[in-house]
Amino acid sequence: MLNLERLRTLDALARHGSVSGAAEGLHITTSAVSQQMSKLEREVGQRLLAKNGRGVRLTDAGRLLAEHAARILSQVELAQSDLEAQRGQVVGELRLVAFPTALRGLFPAALTALRDGHPALRLRSRELEPEDGVDAVVRGDADLAVVLDWYNKPLPMPEGLAKAPILDDRVEIAMPEGHPLAGRREVDLEDFAGDEWVAWPEGEFCHEWLLFTLRTKGIEPRIAHRAEEHHTQLALVAAGLGVCVAPRLGRDPMPLGVRAVPVRDRVHRYIYAVWRADADRRPSIRAAVEALQAAGEKLD
């Protein structure tokens, strides 16, 4: 009889392509991954892994078994969803991921409500950028992800996912208190054509959105500083080193010396939850969406 947890480890190895990636996806150590694979090889009587430089690769037998493992695990997830739906109870484990400001701005209230309302539900959460969150749901490493679309640039979304809105997050421009536009009630993006910007790291979805949006306004952005965390960006703004996009979600407390002014053309982000459509009947998914929406309503 093949061990389900060892098949899960093999499946993670096949999807992530490395022992370290599988360990991160499964939230276990790399040595635990190696031990599980050694046991699985003894169980099937064949080599499933071969050395590949400093890493490993699946053998032909490993790839064959990994294909079966993916189908088996998909059926197990479907069975668990059907059983949970049949019971009509919010039970089991729910793995949630969210981008940083959503984790900070939504999860404390939403997870507390879920814990208090459904004590039999085990909650696990971690921080992931929107594209990585979607990938984690598709791979089965997460049950639900909180992600975002910019008003003029949606996040690419693969087939087979369900989604539900959480809130619309209005965006402002943060600038030093001494900035010439700090006293305005509203600003236009074109007003900052000559300013240096504090932005997200290159290659991130939000960084690409900022470049795309400013260029459509005829502005070639001068990106002077890059930081992943909004609070770090705001600290750089407070020091007089540039301006930045400042969404409201998860932003407070604002540092001293910073003024945030709304954009006249209503720049905003759509925050929403995504999960695999084949898990749509799970009461725990529905409960999590409702808790997130309730947390979002309090912020409107």
Backbone torsions as a table, in degrees:
resi	resn	phi	psi	omega
1	MET	NA	125.3	-180.0
2	LEU	-74.6	136.5	-179.1
3	ASN	-80.1	128.4	-174.0
4	LEU	-64.8	-41.0	-178.4
5	GLU	-66.5	-34.3	177.1
6	ARG	-70.4	-35.6	174.5
7	LEU	-65.5	-35.6	177.8
8	ARG	-64.5	-37.9	177.8
9	THR	-66.3	-43.4	177.6
10	LEU	-62.1	-42.7	178.6
11	ASP	-60.6	-42.9	178.9
12	ALA	-63.9	-39.9	177.3
13	LEU	-61.7	-43.5	-179.4
14	ALA	-65.5	-38.1	-177.2
15	ARG	-76.9	-39.5	-176.0
16	HIS	-89.3	-24.4	176.4
17	GLY	81.3	5.5	178.9
18	SER	-158.6	159.0	177.9
19	VAL	-65.3	-42.2	-178.9
20	SER	-65.8	-39.3	177.9
21	GLY	-65.6	-41.6	177.6
22	ALA	-63.7	-41.6	179.8
23	ALA	-62.5	-42.7	179.2
24	GLU	-65.2	-42.2	179.8
25	GLY	-65.2	-33.3	-178.4
26	LEU	-93.1	-6.9	-178.0
27	HIS	61.3	42.8	175.6
28	ILE	-132.1	176.4	-179.5
29	THR	-82.9	162.0	176.9
30	THR	-65.4	-33.8	178.2
31	SER	-66.2	-34.5	177.5
32	ALA	-66.1	-37.8	176.1
33	VAL	-62.3	-46.7	-179.7
34	SER	-61.7	-40.8	179.4
35	GLN	-64.4	-43.2	179.6
36	GLN	-63.1	-40.0	-179.5
37	MET	-69.6	-36.9	177.0
38	SER	-62.5	-41.5	178.6
39	LYS	-66.0	-39.2	-179.9
40	LEU	-67.6	-37.9	177.3
41	GLU	-63.1	-40.9	176.8
42	ARG	-65.4	-35.5	-177.8
43	GLU	-65.6	-40.9	-176.9
44	VAL	-94.9	-12.3	178.7
45	GLY	72.0	24.5	178.8
46	GLN	-142.6	155.2	175.3
47	ARG	-77.0	129.0	179.9
48	LEU	-106.8	-20.9	-179.6
49	LEU	-125.2	147.6	174.3
50	ALA	-134.7	148.9	179.1
51	LYS	-66.1	142.1	179.0
52	ASN	-140.3	88.2	-172.6
53	GLY	66.4	-124.9	177.5
54	ARG	-88.1	-7.3	-178.5
55	GLY	-111.8	-155.5	179.1
56	VAL	-134.9	161.8	173.1
57	ARG	-137.1	158.5	177.6
58	LEU	-78.2	138.2	172.4
59	THR	-75.8	177.2	176.9
60	ASP	-58.6	-42.6	178.4
61	ALA	-65.2	-37.9	178.8
62	GLY	-63.2	-43.4	179.2
63	ARG	-65.9	-39.8	179.3
64	LEU	-62.6	-47.7	-179.0
65	LEU	-68.2	-33.6	179.1
66	ALA	-63.8	-37.5	177.1
67	GLU	-63.0	-42.8	176.7
68	HIS	-66.0	-39.3	-178.8
69	ALA	-60.9	-41.6	179.7
70	ALA	-61.2	-42.1	179.5
71	ARG	-68.8	-40.7	179.7
72	ILE	-62.9	-46.1	-178.0
73	LEU	-66.6	-35.6	176.1
74	SER	-62.6	-41.1	178.6
75	GLN	-68.0	-37.2	177.8
76	VAL	-64.1	-43.3	178.2
77	GLU	-62.0	-41.3	178.6
78	LEU	-64.0	-41.8	178.4
79	ALA	-63.0	-42.9	178.8
80	GLN	-63.1	-41.1	178.8
81	SER	-63.7	-43.4	-179.8
82	ASP	-64.9	-41.4	178.8
83	LEU	-65.0	-42.4	179.0
84	GLU	-63.3	-41.6	179.0
85	ALA	-66.2	-39.4	-179.6
86	GLN	-64.9	-37.9	177.7
87	ARG	-72.6	-28.1	-179.7
88	GLY	69.0	23.1	-176.9
89	GLN	-119.1	148.7	178.2
90	VAL	-88.8	94.2	-174.5
91	VAL	-137.1	178.6	176.3
92	GLY	85.8	-157.0	-179.3
93	GLU	-113.2	139.3	177.9
94	LEU	-127.7	121.1	-178.0
95	ARG	-104.7	116.6	-176.4
96	LEU	-116.7	144.9	175.3
97	VAL	-132.2	155.6	179.3
98	ALA	-158.3	154.5	174.4
99	PHE	-71.4	160.3	-165.9
100	PRO	-52.6	-48.7	-176.3
101	THR	-69.9	-29.3	175.9
102	ALA	-71.6	-38.9	177.6
103	LEU	-61.1	-42.5	-179.0
104	ARG	-75.2	-39.7	-172.5
105	GLY	-87.8	-24.9	-175.3
106	LEU	-113.9	-38.5	-168.9
107	PHE	-68.1	-37.9	179.7
108	PRO	-55.3	-47.4	-179.7
109	ALA	-71.7	-43.9	-176.0
110	ALA	-67.3	-44.4	-178.3
111	LEU	-70.7	-33.3	176.0
112	THR	-64.6	-42.7	178.2
113	ALA	-63.9	-40.7	178.2
114	LEU	-65.0	-43.3	179.7
115	ARG	-63.0	-43.9	-177.7
116	ASP	-72.2	-36.4	-177.4
117	GLY	-83.7	-21.7	-175.3
118	HIS	-139.9	74.4	-174.9
119	PRO	-62.5	-18.1	178.9
120	ALA	-84.4	-2.4	-179.6
121	LEU	-93.1	125.8	177.5
122	ARG	-93.6	122.8	-175.3
123	LEU	-105.4	136.8	174.7
124	ARG	-133.5	130.4	-179.8
125	SER	-136.8	154.0	175.2
126	ARG	-157.6	164.5	-175.0
127	GLU	-92.3	129.4	174.7
128	LEU	-146.8	142.7	174.3
129	GLU	-65.0	156.6	-172.1
130	PRO	-51.1	-49.0	-178.4
131	GLU	-63.5	-39.7	178.7
132	ASP	-67.5	-34.3	177.7
133	GLY	-64.2	-43.4	177.0
134	VAL	-61.6	-45.4	179.2
135	ASP	-59.9	-39.7	-179.2
136	ALA	-63.9	-38.3	177.5
137	VAL	-67.8	-44.3	179.9
138	VAL	-61.1	-41.5	-178.9
139	ARG	-74.0	-17.4	-176.1
140	GLY	90.5	10.1	177.9
141	ASP	-81.3	-16.0	176.5
142	ALA	-139.2	151.5	178.7
143	ASP	-89.5	-31.7	-177.0
144	LEU	-150.1	139.8	177.8
145	ALA	-126.5	140.2	171.0
146	VAL	-98.5	120.4	-174.2
147	VAL	-132.3	-171.7	-176.5
148	LEU	-147.0	153.3	164.4
149	ASP	-116.2	136.7	166.7
150	TRP	-78.1	152.2	-174.6
151	TYR	-56.2	-27.1	-176.3
152	ASN	-119.4	7.5	-178.4
153	LYS	-154.4	97.2	-179.2
154	PRO	-73.0	152.8	174.9
155	LEU	-74.9	131.3	176.9
156	PRO	-57.2	132.3	-174.5
157	MET	-128.3	119.4	178.9
158	PRO	-71.5	166.4	177.3
159	GLU	-72.2	161.2	175.0
160	GLY	88.9	10.0	179.2
161	LEU	-114.6	144.1	172.1
162	ALA	-102.7	157.0	-177.8
163	LYS	-145.4	157.0	177.3
164	ALA	-146.6	138.7	-179.1
165	PRO	-71.5	145.7	176.1
166	ILE	-110.9	-54.7	174.7
167	LEU	-167.2	162.1	170.2
168	ASP	-97.2	125.4	-174.7
169	ASP	-106.3	108.7	-179.0
170	ARG	-73.6	143.4	-174.9
171	VAL	-112.0	141.2	175.9
172	GLU	-123.2	171.8	174.8
173	ILE	-106.2	124.4	178.4
174	ALA	-94.8	135.5	-178.3
175	MET	-144.7	160.4	175.7
176	PRO	-61.8	149.7	-179.3
177	GLU	-56.1	-29.6	-178.7
178	GLY	-86.2	4.6	-179.3
179	HIS	-66.4	143.9	-179.3
180	PRO	-57.0	-24.8	-177.8
181	LEU	-99.2	4.4	-174.4
182	ALA	-64.5	-22.7	-179.3
183	GLY	-90.8	-2.0	-179.0
184	ARG	-71.9	151.4	173.0
185	ARG	-81.2	-31.6	178.0
186	GLU	-144.4	156.2	176.9
187	VAL	-135.5	164.6	171.1
188	ASP	-110.3	150.6	178.6
189	LEU	-59.4	-32.5	-179.7
190	GLU	-63.4	-21.3	179.9
191	ASP	-63.8	-18.5	-173.6
192	PHE	-107.8	22.1	-178.4
193	ALA	-58.1	-31.6	-177.8
194	GLY	-96.7	2.3	-176.8
195	ASP	-88.8	155.3	168.0
196	GLU	-85.5	144.9	-175.9
197	TRP	-110.2	146.9	166.8
198	VAL	-103.4	120.4	-171.7
199	ALA	-130.4	179.6	177.1
200	TRP	-77.2	166.1	177.6
201	PRO	-60.1	147.8	-179.1
202	GLU	-59.3	137.6	178.6
203	GLY	95.7	-19.1	178.5
204	GLU	-72.7	152.6	-178.0
205	PHE	-55.2	-44.5	-177.9
206	CYS	-69.4	-34.3	176.4
207	HIS	-64.3	-44.8	179.7
208	GLU	-64.5	-36.3	177.1
209	TRP	-62.0	-44.8	-177.8
210	LEU	-61.1	-46.4	178.3
211	LEU	-60.5	-46.3	-179.2
212	PHE	-60.0	-46.0	-175.3
213	THR	-68.2	-45.4	-179.5
214	LEU	-66.3	-37.7	-179.6
215	ARG	-68.6	-32.7	176.0
216	THR	-67.7	-19.8	176.1
217	LYS	-91.7	5.9	180.0
218	GLY	80.8	18.3	-178.2
219	ILE	-108.8	125.6	170.6
220	GLU	-92.1	105.5	-170.5
221	PRO	-66.0	142.1	174.7
222	ARG	-101.5	92.9	-178.7
223	ILE	-84.1	109.6	-177.3
224	ALA	-94.8	-33.7	-174.9
225	HIS	-140.1	145.5	179.8
226	ARG	-128.0	133.4	177.9
227	ALA	-151.3	140.2	-176.8
228	GLU	-74.6	-40.3	-175.5
229	GLU	-84.7	135.2	178.1
230	HIS	-60.7	-39.5	-178.6
231	HIS	-65.4	-32.2	174.9
232	THR	-69.0	-42.6	176.4
233	GLN	-57.6	-45.5	-178.4
234	LEU	-66.0	-34.0	176.9
235	ALA	-64.6	-37.6	177.2
236	LEU	-68.4	-37.0	176.0
237	VAL	-64.1	-44.2	179.7
238	ALA	-58.9	-30.1	179.1
239	ALA	-81.2	0.6	178.0
240	GLY	82.4	22.5	-173.2
241	LEU	-97.0	4.6	178.6
242	GLY	153.4	-170.5	175.6
243	VAL	-119.4	163.0	179.6
244	CYS	-150.1	160.7	171.0
245	VAL	-73.1	133.7	-175.4
246	ALA	-130.7	85.2	173.4
247	PRO	-61.2	153.4	-176.8
248	ARG	-78.3	-32.8	-175.9
249	LEU	-61.7	125.0	175.9
250	GLY	67.3	17.7	-172.8
251	ARG	-86.6	-38.3	-174.4
252	ASP	-69.9	149.8	0.1
253	PRO	-81.4	141.5	176.6
254	MET	-74.4	140.5	177.9
255	PRO	-70.2	154.8	175.5
256	LEU	-62.4	145.7	177.0
257	GLY	88.7	7.7	-178.9
258	VAL	-120.4	138.2	175.2
259	ARG	-121.6	129.1	178.7
260	ALA	-108.3	126.5	-175.6
261	VAL	-122.1	132.6	179.0
262	PRO	-62.9	150.9	175.7
263	VAL	-89.5	134.6	-173.9
264	ARG	-59.1	-39.9	-176.6
265	ASP	-86.9	23.0	175.9
266	ARG	48.3	77.4	171.4
267	VAL	-80.3	127.6	-177.9
268	HIS	-151.7	165.7	177.6
269	ARG	-118.7	140.3	172.3
270	TYR	-93.3	117.8	178.7
271	ILE	-98.3	129.7	-178.1
272	TYR	-149.8	164.5	179.2
273	ALA	-104.1	143.1	175.4
274	VAL	-128.8	148.1	176.6
275	TRP	-154.3	166.3	-179.1
276	ARG	-70.5	133.3	-176.5
277	ALA	-60.7	-28.8	-179.3
278	ASP	-74.1	-5.9	175.5
279	ALA	-105.6	14.2	-172.1
280	ASP	-62.6	-25.8	-176.2
281	ARG	-84.5	-5.5	-177.2
282	ARG	-69.0	122.3	177.0
283	PRO	-58.5	-31.6	-179.3
284	SER	-66.2	-35.3	176.4
285	ILE	-65.0	-47.4	-179.6
286	ARG	-61.8	-41.3	179.4
287	ALA	-64.0	-40.0	180.0
288	ALA	-65.8	-42.8	178.9
289	VAL	-61.7	-44.0	179.6
290	GLU	-62.8	-40.4	179.2
291	ALA	-66.2	-40.2	178.0
292	LEU	-66.5	-40.9	178.8
293	GLN	-65.1	-39.5	177.2
294	ALA	-63.6	-39.8	177.1
295	ALA	-65.3	-37.9	179.3
296	GLY	-68.0	-38.0	179.2
297	GLU	-61.2	-34.5	179.7
298	LYS	-68.2	-20.5	-178.3
299	LEU	-92.2	-16.3	-178.2
300	ASP	-66.2	NA	NA
